[in-house]
Amino acid sequence: MTDESAPTRVLLADDHTLVRRGVRLILDGEPDLTVVAEAGDGAEAVERARAGDIDLAVLDVAMPRMTGLQAARELSRRLPGLRILILTMYDNEQYFFEALKAGAGGYVLKSVADRDLVEACRAAVRDEPFIYPGAERALVRSYLERLHRGGDVDGLPDRPITEREEEILKLVAEGHTSKEIGTLLFISAKTVERHRANLLQKLGMRDRLELTRYAIRAGLMDP
């Protein structure tokens, strides 16, 4: 992290230019925050953050190539000191839990970003969680449900597919060929095909159209 007297250096990732512009205006208007980099998708955000000089990454959930949640998982593994916030239009409990599992320290709704984002950024820098009011109810409800079932109350809801399968599902749904996906993920086209077959079997689906519908429902891409 930087000297406490210096502004927090922020990476802003969203595939909508107008959204990035608006959020940048909010953050750059604060003396202790400065946007030093922008990205239009999750993969670009990972590349830019790994290049250095970033203290905080603010990631949209639904972006091309790699979602904000996928990017958050990757950044948490590669840059454990980086603070991460998820910025989203979705007031969705599952996305919120996924954000926590991915290593994000906060989950901010775009609808109230002008009210909450600056506070969330400052909380992240202090290494404190930022939880919006609706999410507090979700946390309590999840805890009570797990307690009632006699399950692991320390855990969070599991995903039905693995992280690698999720990456491939998103790229398949976006229309990439197996060869293109292999190039993007540094694996063979044959391995991609195997993962794709596993996805169809695991999810009980028949073709790319059904996988695409699932990817939209799962928040991996915009409808």
N, C-alpha and C positions, 0 to 999 in steps of 0.2 A: 504493500500500500504506500501511498505518497505521504509526504510531510503533512501533518494535520492542518497546517496553515494554507495548504494548496487546495484548490477546488477538486472535488471528486470527478475523475475522468470517466465519462459515460459512453458506452456503446449502445446505440439505439437500432434495433432490428425490427422492421415491419415491411411487408411487401407493398404497402400503399404509401406513395410519396406524400400525399396530403396529410396522412396520419403522422408520419415522421416529422413533417414540418410543424404541425400543431404541437406535438409532444416536445419537440426541440425548443419551441418558443417558451413553453412552460418551464423547462429545466434550465435553459440558458438565462432565464430571468432571475435565477437565484444565484447569489454570490458564491455559494459553496458547491455548486454543481455546474459542469460544463460538458456538453456533448462534443466529443473529439472524433467520433467515427459513426458511420451509419452503414446498415446492411439491408439488402432487399430480400434475403432469405436466410434460413438457419445455417446452411453450409457456409455462406459468406460471413455470417456472424462468427462462426467458429474460427475461420481463417483469420479474420480481422482481430479477434481477441487473442489468438495465439501469437500474433505479430507483436504483442506487448503494449505497454502504456495504457492499459484499461483497468479501472478499479471496479466498475459496476457494469453489468450487461442487462439491458432492459429488452426482453424478447417477447414478441407477439406469439400467440399460440399457433395459429394457422398460417403457415408460409410455404412456398414451393420448395421442392427438393428435400428440405429437412425442416420439421416443425420446430417451434420454440421449445417444446418439451424435449424433443430429441437433441436439440442443440444444448439445452441445459444439462442433460445427462452427460453429453460429450465433454462439455466445459468443466463440469464438476469433477470428472475423472482426470482431465488433463491439467486443469488450473484450479486446484482446490482452494486457493486463496482468493479467487475471483468471487465477488458478490453477484447474485443473480436475482432479478425480478421478472415475473411473468405479467405481461400486460395483455388483456384480452377483452373481447366483447361478450364472452360466454360466462354467465353466472351459473356455473355448472360444478356440482360437487365432485364428480369424477376427475375433471380437469384439475380442480384444486388439489385433490389428493395426489394426482400424477405429478403436479408441480412440486409438491413437497418431496415426493420420492425422487424426483429428478435433481434435487439439490437447491431449488429456489428458496429464497428467504422471504418471499412475499408474492402476493397474487392481487393484482390491481385491475379493476374493471375500467374499460375505456370510458364508459358512460359517466364516471365520476373521477376521471384522471386529473381534472383540474383541481379537484379537492384533495385527492388521496396520494397522487404520485410523488409529490415532493416529500411528504411525510414518510412514504414507503422507502424512497431512496435514502433518506437520512437514517431510517431504522436499519436498513441493510448495511450501511457503512458502519453502524455501531454493532453490527452482528446480532441484531435483534429481529425477530420475525414480525412481519406485518400481515395481519389477518383482517379482511374486511368483515363487516357484521354478519352477513349471511353465512360466511364460512365458519364462524364460531358455532353456529347452530349445527352445521354439517359435522364438525368435529365431535361435538357432544353426542349427536345422534349415532354416528359411526361407533363411538366408544361404547355406548349403551347397548347397541345391537350386538357387538362382538362379545360383550360381557354376558348378555342374555344367552347367546349361543354357546358360551363356554369356550370361545376361541381365544386367540392371542390378541389381547387388547393393546399390545404395544405395536402391532403391525398395522398395515394399511391395506386397502383392497388390492387384490392381485389383478394384473392384466391377463386376458385370455391368451395373448401371444407374446413371444419373446421380443426383446428390443430389435434384434436383427430382422425378425419377421415383420415387425412394424415398419422398419426402414424400407424393406422390399415392398410391402403392401402399399405404402404411400407412393413409391416410384412407379409401381405397376398401375395404380389408379390414375396417375398423371400421364399415362400413355407411353412410358419409356419401354424400349425393348429389353430383352434379357441381356443382350450384349451391352447396351447403354448402361443398364443398372450395374452390371459387373464392373464396367469401367469406373463408374461413380463410387462404388463401394470397394474397389480393389479386390474383387473376387471373380471367379470364372462364371461364364454364362451358364455352364452346367450346374454350378452351385446355386445360382439364382433360380433355375428351373426346379431344382429340388426343394428349395424353400417355398417357391410358389405352389408346388404340388402339396406340400405340407400345410400351407395356409388354407388351400381349398378344402382339404380333408378335415382340418381342425375346426374350421368355421362352418363346415357343411355347405359349401358353396360350389358353383359349377363353372363360373367364368369370370372374366375381368369386370364385366358390368356389375355383378353382385359384389365383387371385391371393392369396386369403386363406391357403391352405395354404403358398404360397411365403413370404408375409410372416411366418408363424409359424416356418418353418424358418430364415428369415434373421434371426430375433430381433427383428423389428419390433413384435411383439405377443405376449402370452402365449397359449398354447393354451387 
